[in-house]
């Protein structure tokens, strides 16, 4: 599974870099994540961007004055990130660019970082439950006491809704029932191996770690999830779009919205 994930993202670097800015719908995930980072990050400090891919969040936070360590499992992502970091002139704020897995952060000591990020779904590509538990424990371990931890994953119910809208021919296949009942997809069609989370599963996985408090859960696409065409059409009307964004931020933490969103974010804090 780890080889297939690395192989997939090695050929997906440009698309992953462009994904968040492709259109207003895809920007919802990026902008909503940034909004909750703004709410909970300390004013300064050292941040770990674990599974940070080609460096979109690393660069954004470096521009805001944070010191950042970027870690990713795919060398092609890191090679691309180095070029973008240099192009954006934030190299002095990016303290390390490290190849590694979120399942094993042994190169970092306990209580190293003022905040820890695992955004865009890296945890969803860890297929064994015991490894997901270990990854979450590692993300918590390297955070300092009272530091925020942000983890986003791909939501199971959002994927099922996507199948209904765009891929009905797959619904009769065994892989659909596997995703529906267990959340596991092993890369049979057009995407890499992924575990899709239920919201209660994500919350419980984090709360299982001693000394961690869940602060908020967020549906990153919100009530617009799976309505890509409608969201992009609405964004053409600036007045309507302002009202929609206001509505989005008022509702994106509602439990039903979190559950149906394509991507969900848990914001937590290390208390011990």
JOWOGI-V578799 format. One record per pair of residues at least 4 apart in sequence whose ideal C-beta (glycine too) atoms are under 7 Angstrom apart, sorted by the first residue. I is the first residue (numbers start at 0). J is the second residue. D is the distance in Angstrom with one decimal. If there is no record, write none. Layout:
I,J,D / I,J,D
//
This chain:
0,4,6.4 / 0,126,4.6 / 0,192,4.6 / 1,5,6.3 / 2,6,6.1 / 3,7,6.2 / 3,186,5.3 / 3,191,5.6 / 3,192,5.4 / 4,8,6.4 / 4,124,4.7 / 4,191,5.0 / 4,192,6.0 / 5,9,6.1 / 5,72,6.0 / 5,73,5.2 / 7,11,5.9 / 7,191,3.6 / 8,12,7.0 / 8,15,6.7 / 8,73,4.5 / 8,76,6.2 / 9,73,5.6 / 9,75,4.3 / 11,15,5.3 / 12,16,6.3 / 12,53,5.5 / 12,75,5.1 / 12,76,5.7 / 12,79,4.8 / 13,17,6.3 / 14,18,6.1 / 15,52,5.4 / 15,53,5.7 / 16,53,4.3 / 16,55,6.5 / 16,79,6.6 / 17,21,5.8 / 18,25,5.8 / 19,25,5.7 / 19,26,6.3 / 19,28,6.4 / 19,29,3.6 / 19,55,5.9 / 20,26,6.3 / 21,25,4.4 / 22,231,5.1 / 23,230,5.9 / 23,231,5.4 / 23,234,3.6 / 24,223,6.9 / 24,227,4.5 / 24,230,4.3 / 24,231,5.4 / 26,30,5.2 / 27,31,5.7 / 27,219,6.5 / 27,220,5.1 / 27,221,6.6 / 27,223,6.4 / 27,247,7.0 / 28,32,6.3 / 28,219,4.4 / 28,220,6.1 / 28,262,5.3 / 29,33,6.4 / 30,34,6.4 / 31,35,6.8 / 31,217,6.5 / 31,219,4.8 / 31,251,6.2 / 32,36,6.3 / 32,118,6.0 / 32,151,6.6 / 32,219,6.2 / 32,264,6.2 / 33,37,6.3 / 33,59,6.7 / 34,38,6.7 / 34,248,6.9 / 35,39,6.3 / 35,217,5.8 / 35,264,6.3 / 35,266,5.8 / 36,40,5.2 / 36,149,6.6 / 39,147,4.4 / 39,214,6.9 / 39,266,5.7 / 40,114,5.5 / 40,147,6.4 / 41,113,5.3 / 41,114,6.6 / 43,64,6.3 / 43,65,6.5 / 44,65,6.6 / 44,113,2.9 / 44,114,6.5 / 45,66,4.6 / 45,112,5.4 / 45,113,5.4 / 46,60,5.8 / 46,65,5.1 / 46,66,7.0 / 46,67,5.0 / 46,112,6.2 / 46,113,6.5 / 46,114,4.7 / 46,116,6.4 / 47,68,5.1 / 47,70,6.7 / 47,112,4.5 / 47,115,4.8 / 47,116,6.6 / 47,141,6.3 / 48,56,5.5 / 48,57,4.6 / 48,67,5.7 / 48,68,6.9 / 48,69,4.9 / 48,70,6.9 / 48,116,4.9 / 49,70,5.0 / 49,101,4.9 / 49,115,6.5 / 49,116,6.5 / 49,117,4.7 / 49,121,6.9 / 49,138,6.2 / 50,70,7.0 / 50,71,6.0 / 50,72,7.0 / 50,101,5.1 / 50,117,5.4 / 50,121,2.7 / 51,56,5.9 / 51,57,5.2 / 51,69,4.7 / 51,70,6.6 / 51,71,5.6 / 52,71,5.7 / 52,76,4.9 / 52,119,6.1 / 53,76,4.9 / 53,79,4.5 / 53,80,5.0 / 53,83,6.7 / 54,58,5.3 / 54,69,5.7 / 54,80,3.3 / 54,83,5.5 / 54,84,6.1 / 55,59,6.5 / 56,60,6.1 / 56,116,6.2 / 56,118,5.6 / 57,61,6.2 / 57,67,4.9 / 57,69,4.5 / 57,80,6.7 / 57,93,6.2 / 58,62,6.4 / 58,83,6.1 / 58,84,6.1 / 58,87,5.2 / 58,89,5.9 / 59,63,6.9 / 60,65,4.4 / 60,67,5.4 / 61,65,6.4 / 61,67,5.3 / 61,89,3.7 / 61,92,3.8 / 61,93,5.6 / 62,87,7.0 / 62,89,5.9 / 65,92,6.7 / 66,92,5.7 / 66,94,5.3 / 67,92,6.2 / 67,93,5.3 / 67,94,6.8 / 68,94,5.5 / 68,95,4.5 / 68,97,6.6 / 69,80,6.0 / 69,93,6.2 / 69,96,5.0 / 69,97,6.9 / 70,97,4.5 / 70,99,5.0 / 71,76,4.7 / 71,77,5.5 / 71,98,6.9 / 72,99,6.9 / 72,100,5.2 / 74,78,6.1 / 74,98,5.9 / 75,79,6.4 / 76,80,6.1 / 77,81,6.5 / 77,96,5.5 / 77,98,6.0 / 79,83,6.5 / 80,84,6.0 / 80,96,6.4 / 81,85,6.4 / 81,96,6.0 / 82,86,6.2 / 83,87,6.2 / 84,89,5.7 / 84,90,5.5 / 84,93,5.2 / 85,90,5.8 / 89,93,6.1 / 97,106,7.0 / 99,103,6.9 / 99,106,6.6 / 101,117,6.0 / 101,121,5.5 / 101,122,6.8 / 101,134,4.5 / 101,137,6.6 / 101,138,6.7 / 102,125,6.3 / 102,130,5.1 / 102,133,5.4 / 102,134,4.7 / 102,137,6.8 / 103,137,6.8 / 104,137,4.3 / 104,141,5.3 / 107,111,4.9 / 107,141,4.6 / 109,140,5.6 / 109,141,6.8 / 110,143,4.7 / 110,144,6.6 / 111,141,5.0 / 112,141,5.6 / 112,142,5.5 / 112,143,6.4 / 112,146,6.6 / 113,143,5.9 / 113,146,5.4 / 114,146,5.4 / 114,147,5.1 / 115,138,5.1 / 115,141,6.3 / 115,142,4.6 / 115,146,6.9 / 115,148,4.7 / 116,149,5.0 / 117,121,5.5 / 117,122,5.9 / 117,138,5.7 / 117,149,7.0 / 117,150,4.6 / 118,149,6.3 / 118,151,5.0 / 119,151,6.3 / 120,124,6.8 / 120,151,6.3 / 120,152,5.6 / 120,153,4.8 / 120,262,6.6 / 122,131,6.1 / 122,134,5.9 / 122,150,6.0 / 122,152,5.3 / 123,152,4.7 / 123,153,4.5 / 123,193,5.1 / 123,194,5.5 / 123,195,6.7 / 123,196,6.8 / 124,191,6.6 / 124,192,6.4 / 124,193,5.9 / 125,130,4.9 / 125,131,4.8 / 125,134,5.5 / 125,194,6.9 / 126,183,6.8 / 126,192,5.5 / 126,194,5.8 / 128,132,6.5 / 129,133,6.5 / 130,134,6.3 / 131,135,6.6 / 131,204,6.6 / 132,136,6.3 / 132,204,6.8 / 133,137,6.2 / 134,138,6.5 / 135,139,6.5 / 135,204,5.8 / 135,205,6.1 / 135,208,5.9 / 136,140,6.1 / 136,208,5.6 / 137,141,6.6 / 138,142,6.9 / 138,148,5.8 / 138,150,6.8 / 139,148,6.3 / 139,208,5.1 / 139,211,5.7 / 139,269,5.7 / 142,146,4.3 / 142,148,5.5 / 142,269,4.7 / 144,269,5.9 / 144,271,6.7 / 145,268,6.4 / 145,269,6.7 / 145,270,6.9 / 146,269,5.4 / 147,266,6.4 / 147,268,5.5 / 148,267,5.0 / 148,269,6.4 / 149,264,6.4 / 149,266,5.7 / 150,265,5.2 / 151,219,6.5 / 151,262,5.5 / 151,263,6.6 / 151,264,4.3 / 152,196,4.5 / 152,201,5.9 / 152,263,6.2 / 153,158,6.7 / 153,193,6.1 / 153,195,5.4 / 153,196,6.9 / 153,261,6.8 / 153,262,5.9 / 154,158,6.7 / 154,195,6.5 / 154,196,6.1 / 154,258,6.9 / 154,260,5.4 / 154,261,5.9 / 154,262,6.3 / 154,263,5.0 / 155,159,6.6 / 155,178,6.8 / 155,182,5.0 / 155,195,3.8 / 155,196,6.0 / 155,197,5.3 / 156,160,6.4 / 156,258,5.3 / 156,259,5.2 / 157,161,6.4 / 157,224,5.4 / 157,225,6.4 / 157,259,5.9 / 157,260,5.5 / 157,261,3.9 / 158,162,6.6 / 158,178,6.2 / 158,195,5.1 / 159,163,6.8 / 159,179,6.1 / 160,164,6.5 / 160,225,4.7 / 160,259,6.5 / 161,165,5.7 / 161,166,6.9 / 161,225,5.5 / 162,166,4.8 / 162,169,5.8 / 162,170,5.9 / 162,175,6.3 / 163,167,6.7 / 164,225,5.7 / 169,174,6.9 / 169,175,5.5 / 170,175,5.1 / 173,177,6.2 / 174,178,6.5 / 174,184,6.4 / 174,187,5.1 / 175,179,6.2 / 176,180,5.8 / 177,181,5.7 / 177,183,5.7 / 177,184,6.9 / 178,182,6.4 / 178,183,6.9 / 178,184,5.2 / 178,195,6.0 / 182,194,5.3 / 182,195,4.5 / 182,196,6.5 / 182,197,7.0 / 183,194,5.6 / 184,192,6.8 / 184,193,4.9 / 184,195,6.7 / 185,192,5.3 / 186,190,6.6 / 186,191,5.1 / 186,192,4.5 / 196,200,5.1 / 196,201,4.7 / 196,263,7.0 / 198,202,6.4 / 198,216,6.2 / 198,254,6.9 / 198,257,4.9 / 198,258,4.6 / 198,263,5.9 / 199,203,6.0 / 200,204,6.2 / 201,205,6.7 / 201,263,6.4 / 201,265,5.5 / 202,206,6.0 / 202,213,5.8 / 202,216,6.4 / 202,265,6.5 / 203,207,6.2 / 205,211,5.7 / 205,213,5.8 / 205,265,5.6 / 205,267,5.4 / 206,211,6.5 / 206,213,6.0 / 209,271,6.7 / 210,269,6.2 / 210,270,5.0 / 210,271,3.0 / 211,267,5.3 / 211,269,6.0 / 211,270,6.9 / 212,267,6.1 / 212,268,5.1 / 212,270,5.4 / 213,265,6.1 / 213,267,4.9 / 214,266,4.7 / 214,267,5.9 / 214,268,5.8 / 215,252,5.6 / 215,266,4.6 / 216,252,6.6 / 216,257,4.9 / 216,263,6.3 / 216,264,6.9 / 216,265,5.2 / 217,251,5.4 / 217,252,5.6 / 217,257,6.5 / 217,263,6.6 / 217,264,4.3 / 218,224,6.6 / 218,251,5.0 / 218,256,4.2 / 218,257,4.3 / 218,259,6.8 / 218,260,3.1 / 218,263,5.7 / 219,260,5.7 / 219,262,4.3 / 219,263,6.5 / 219,264,5.7 / 220,224,3.8 / 220,260,4.8 / 220,261,4.9 / 220,262,6.4 / 221,247,4.4 / 221,250,6.2 / 221,251,4.2 / 221,256,5.7 / 221,260,6.3 / 222,247,6.9 / 222,250,5.6 / 222,256,5.5 / 223,230,4.5 / 223,247,6.8 / 224,259,5.6 / 224,260,4.6 / 224,261,5.1 / 225,261,6.7 / 226,230,5.5 / 227,231,6.3 / 228,232,6.2 / 229,233,6.2 / 230,234,6.5 / 233,239,5.6 / 233,240,5.9 / 233,243,5.7 / 234,240,4.9 / 236,240,6.0 / 237,241,6.5 / 238,242,7.0 / 239,243,6.2 / 240,244,6.3 / 241,245,6.5 / 242,246,6.3 / 243,247,6.2 / 244,248,6.6 / 245,249,6.4 / 246,250,6.1 / 247,251,5.7 / 250,256,5.4 / 251,256,5.8 / 252,257,6.9 / 253,257,6.9 / 254,258,6.4 / 255,259,6.6 / 256,260,6.3 / 257,263,5.2
//
